[in-house]
Amino acid sequence: MKDHRYDASNIKILGGVEAVRKRPDMYIGDRSSAGLHHLVYEVLDNSIDEAMAGFCDNVTIRIHADGSCTVEDNGRGIPVEKHKEAKTSALEVVLTKLHAGGKFDSESYKVAGGLHGVGVSVVNALSEWLEADVYRGGIHYHFECFRGARKGAVKKIGTTDKRGTKIAFKPDEEIFGDTEFDYDTILKRIREMAYLNGGLKISFRDDRADKKAAFKFDDGIRAFVKHLNEGKETLHKDVIYLGREDTEARLGCEVAMQYNDGYTENVLVFANNICNI
């Protein structure tokens, strides 16, 4: 007869990383291709947020031959100083603790696409390995994790003239049945981000097939509308554009439109780079 005892020994306490690895669907939607690519988007969104804050104008994404992914920007770099509450480097906190990040502080980011503080820590939890290189204050820092757990403390590598953050990770085959990134899926996403963040350059390279692309649209969403109308007969040459920003209310809005001779409409709405329609 089975032992149906239920006592304190049956109560399991899952830390942040353990909880994510146990129930990844709660954090990335599912473990299919959509969930896999969500890992890339979460890291990319951090770089985009730096651009939206005015501290970054160059982002690079690279898929390596071993199936790992690297996202690098020239932003301020994730803080590495000792976190007062956690008593460890802020970089370690951001990468290993859920609901930790600069997006909760309105002074650090006026506008951001990721506000839940679980993005890059979830990527770390669901990766076989993750490495972070931070170039901040003239110093190069390095931090490594294995399946969400740190392999050691944040290390000082040396001095540098660079600034920014580089995150490299490899999705864990224990979590995902298929860990192969799709070039076209990522390409579509980064093109969209480049349109929505005028002046930001996003470069993409896939070493597996020797493919590469780069996007930079100084006209922002006006260029996006022209792209959507490619191959169609437009009713007027110039894209109609309206834009306004209220710094006190921390609110900005842009609208771009161009009519064509079609009978169907194509309306896209984004809030903080997140598509709503």
C-alpha positions as CSV (number, residue, x, y, z in Angstrom):
1,M,0.0,0.0,0.0
2,K,1.3,3.4,-0.9
3,D,2.4,5.8,1.8
4,H,0.0,8.8,1.6
5,R,1.7,10.7,4.4
6,Y,1.6,14.4,4.1
7,D,3.8,16.4,6.4
8,A,6.4,19.2,6.3
9,S,8.7,17.0,4.2
10,N,6.3,17.2,1.3
11,I,6.5,21.0,1.2
12,K,9.0,22.1,-1.4
13,I,10.4,25.5,-1.5
14,L,11.6,26.5,-5.0
15,G,14.0,29.5,-5.3
16,G,13.7,31.8,-8.3
17,V,15.7,29.8,-10.7
18,E,14.3,26.4,-9.6
19,A,10.8,27.7,-10.0
20,V,11.5,28.9,-13.6
21,R,13.1,25.7,-14.6
22,K,10.2,23.7,-13.1
23,R,7.5,25.7,-14.8
24,P,9.0,27.6,-17.7
25,D,5.7,28.0,-19.5
26,M,4.6,30.5,-16.8
27,Y,7.4,32.8,-17.9
28,I,7.9,32.4,-21.6
29,G,4.5,31.1,-22.7
30,D,5.6,27.7,-23.9
31,R,8.6,25.6,-24.8
32,S,8.0,25.6,-28.5
33,S,9.8,27.8,-31.1
34,A,7.9,30.9,-29.8
35,G,9.2,30.3,-26.2
36,L,12.7,29.7,-27.5
37,H,12.9,32.9,-29.5
38,H,11.4,34.7,-26.5
39,L,14.8,34.3,-24.8
40,V,16.5,36.4,-27.5
41,Y,13.8,39.0,-27.3
42,E,14.1,39.4,-23.6
43,V,17.9,40.1,-23.8
44,L,17.3,42.3,-26.9
45,D,14.6,44.3,-25.0
46,N,17.2,45.3,-22.3
47,S,19.4,46.8,-25.0
48,I,16.4,48.5,-26.7
49,D,15.4,50.0,-23.3
50,E,18.9,51.5,-23.1
51,A,18.4,53.1,-26.5
52,M,15.0,54.4,-25.5
53,A,16.6,56.0,-22.5
54,G,19.1,57.7,-24.8
55,F,22.2,55.8,-23.8
56,C,22.6,53.4,-26.7
57,D,22.7,53.7,-30.5
58,N,24.2,50.3,-31.5
59,V,23.0,46.8,-30.9
60,T,24.5,43.6,-32.3
61,I,23.0,40.1,-32.3
62,R,24.9,37.0,-33.3
63,I,23.9,33.3,-33.6
64,H,27.0,31.1,-33.3
65,A,27.7,27.8,-34.9
66,D,27.1,26.0,-31.6
67,G,23.5,27.4,-31.4
68,S,24.3,30.0,-28.8
69,C,23.3,33.6,-29.0
70,T,25.1,36.9,-28.2
71,V,23.5,40.3,-27.8
72,E,25.7,43.3,-27.3
73,D,25.0,47.0,-26.9
74,N,26.9,50.2,-26.3
75,G,24.7,51.4,-23.4
76,R,25.7,52.2,-19.8
77,G,26.4,48.6,-18.8
78,I,24.6,46.7,-16.1
79,P,25.7,48.1,-12.7
80,V,28.3,45.9,-11.0
81,E,28.5,47.7,-7.7
82,K,27.6,45.9,-4.5
83,H,23.8,45.8,-4.0
84,K,22.9,47.1,-0.5
85,E,20.1,44.6,0.2
86,A,21.5,41.5,-1.6
87,K,25.1,42.1,-0.3
88,T,26.5,41.1,-3.7
89,S,27.1,42.6,-7.1
90,A,24.1,44.2,-8.8
91,L,25.1,42.3,-12.0
92,E,24.6,39.0,-10.1
93,V,21.3,40.1,-8.7
94,V,19.9,41.1,-12.1
95,L,20.9,37.8,-13.7
96,T,20.0,35.4,-10.9
97,K,17.1,37.0,-9.0
98,L,13.5,37.3,-10.3
99,H,11.8,40.7,-10.1
100,A,15.1,42.6,-9.9
101,G,16.1,45.3,-12.3
102,G,16.4,49.0,-13.0
103,K,12.9,49.3,-14.6
104,F,11.2,49.6,-11.2
105,D,13.1,52.9,-10.6
106,S,11.5,55.7,-12.7
107,E,14.7,57.7,-12.5
108,S,16.7,55.0,-14.3
109,Y,14.3,54.4,-17.1
110,K,11.5,56.8,-18.1
111,V,10.1,54.3,-20.6
112,A,10.8,50.6,-20.9
113,G,9.5,47.5,-22.6
114,G,10.3,45.2,-19.7
115,L,8.8,46.1,-16.4
116,H,8.5,42.9,-14.5
117,G,12.2,42.3,-13.7
118,V,12.1,38.7,-14.8
119,G,13.5,38.9,-18.4
120,V,17.2,38.3,-18.3
121,S,17.0,36.2,-15.1
122,V,14.6,33.9,-16.9
123,V,16.9,33.6,-19.8
124,N,19.6,32.6,-17.4
125,A,17.4,30.0,-15.7
126,L,16.5,28.4,-19.0
127,S,20.0,28.4,-20.5
128,E,22.6,25.7,-20.3
129,W,25.1,28.5,-19.7
130,L,25.1,32.2,-19.7
131,E,28.0,34.6,-19.7
132,A,27.8,38.4,-19.1
133,D,30.5,40.9,-20.0
134,V,30.0,44.4,-18.8
135,Y,32.1,47.4,-19.9
136,R,31.5,50.1,-17.4
137,G,33.6,52.9,-15.9
138,G,36.7,51.9,-17.8
139,I,36.6,48.4,-16.4
140,H,35.7,45.1,-18.1
141,Y,33.7,42.7,-15.8
142,H,32.8,39.1,-16.5
143,F,30.2,36.8,-14.9
144,E,29.3,33.2,-15.7
145,C,26.3,31.0,-14.8
146,F,25.4,27.4,-15.4
147,R,21.7,26.5,-15.6
148,G,20.8,29.6,-13.7
149,A,23.3,29.3,-10.9
150,R,26.4,31.4,-10.7
151,K,29.8,29.7,-11.3
152,G,31.7,32.2,-9.3
153,A,31.8,35.9,-8.3
154,V,31.9,38.8,-10.8
155,K,35.4,39.2,-12.0
156,K,37.4,42.2,-13.1
157,I,39.1,41.3,-16.4
158,G,41.0,44.6,-17.0
159,T,40.7,48.1,-18.3
160,T,38.7,49.0,-21.4
161,D,37.7,51.9,-23.6
162,K,34.4,50.2,-24.4
163,R,31.1,50.6,-22.7
164,G,28.0,48.5,-22.7
165,T,26.7,45.0,-22.0
166,K,27.3,41.7,-23.8
167,I,25.1,38.7,-22.9
168,A,25.9,35.3,-24.4
169,F,23.7,32.2,-23.7
170,K,22.9,28.8,-25.0
171,P,19.3,27.5,-24.6
172,D,19.1,24.4,-22.4
173,E,18.2,21.2,-24.2
174,E,16.7,19.9,-21.0
175,I,14.1,22.6,-21.2
176,F,13.5,22.9,-25.0
177,G,13.0,20.0,-27.3
178,D,14.4,22.1,-30.2
179,T,17.0,24.7,-29.5
180,E,17.7,25.9,-33.1
181,F,17.0,29.6,-33.6
182,D,15.3,30.6,-36.9
183,Y,17.0,33.4,-38.8
184,D,13.9,34.8,-40.4
185,T,12.0,35.0,-37.1
186,I,14.7,37.0,-35.4
187,L,15.3,39.1,-38.5
188,K,11.6,40.2,-38.6
189,R,11.8,41.2,-34.9
190,I,14.9,43.2,-35.1
191,R,13.7,45.0,-38.3
192,E,10.5,46.0,-36.4
193,M,12.6,47.2,-33.4
194,A,14.7,49.3,-35.7
195,Y,11.7,51.0,-37.2
196,L,10.2,51.7,-33.8
197,N,13.5,53.2,-32.5
198,G,14.6,55.7,-35.2
199,G,18.3,56.2,-35.4
200,L,19.2,52.9,-33.6
201,K,21.4,50.6,-35.6
202,I,20.7,46.8,-35.1
203,S,23.1,44.4,-36.7
204,F,22.4,40.6,-37.0
205,R,24.7,37.8,-38.0
206,D,24.1,34.1,-38.2
207,D,27.3,32.1,-38.4
208,R,25.5,28.8,-39.1
209,A,24.5,29.9,-42.6
210,D,26.8,32.9,-43.0
211,K,23.9,35.3,-43.2
212,K,23.9,38.9,-42.0
213,A,21.8,42.0,-42.0
214,A,21.8,45.5,-40.5
215,F,19.0,48.0,-40.0
216,K,18.9,51.7,-39.2
217,F,15.9,53.9,-40.0
218,D,16.4,57.6,-39.2
219,D,12.8,58.2,-40.2
220,G,11.5,55.7,-37.7
221,I,7.9,54.8,-38.0
222,R,7.5,56.8,-41.2
223,A,9.9,54.4,-42.8
224,F,7.9,51.5,-41.2
225,V,4.7,52.7,-43.0
226,K,6.6,53.0,-46.3
227,H,7.7,49.4,-45.8
228,L,4.2,48.2,-45.1
229,N,3.0,49.9,-48.3
230,E,5.7,48.4,-50.5
231,G,4.3,47.1,-53.8
232,K,1.0,49.0,-53.3
233,E,-0.4,52.0,-55.1
234,T,-0.4,54.9,-52.5
235,L,-2.9,57.7,-52.8
236,H,-0.4,60.4,-51.6
237,K,3.4,60.5,-51.8
238,D,4.3,61.7,-48.3
239,V,3.6,59.7,-45.1
240,I,1.4,61.6,-42.7
241,Y,3.2,61.9,-39.4
242,L,2.2,63.4,-36.0
243,G,4.4,63.2,-32.9
244,R,4.4,64.8,-29.5
245,E,6.3,64.3,-26.2
246,D,5.3,65.6,-22.7
247,T,8.4,65.3,-20.5
248,E,6.5,66.2,-17.3
249,A,3.9,63.5,-17.9
250,R,6.6,61.1,-19.2
251,L,4.4,60.4,-22.2
252,G,5.1,60.4,-25.9
253,C,3.0,59.5,-28.9
254,E,3.8,59.0,-32.6
255,V,1.4,58.3,-35.4
256,A,2.3,57.6,-39.0
257,M,-0.1,56.7,-41.9
258,Q,-0.4,56.5,-45.6
259,Y,-3.4,55.6,-47.6
260,N,-3.3,53.2,-50.5
261,D,-5.9,51.9,-53.1
262,G,-6.6,48.7,-51.2
263,Y,-9.8,47.8,-49.5
264,T,-8.3,46.4,-46.3
265,E,-6.6,48.3,-43.5
266,N,-3.4,47.4,-41.7
267,V,-3.2,49.0,-38.3
268,L,-0.4,48.3,-35.9
269,V,-0.2,49.7,-32.4
270,F,2.8,49.6,-30.1
271,A,3.3,50.7,-26.5
272,N,6.9,50.8,-25.3
273,N,7.9,48.6,-28.3
274,I,5.3,46.0,-27.4
275,C,2.8,45.2,-30.1
276,N,-0.8,45.5,-28.9
277,I,-2.7,45.1,-32.2
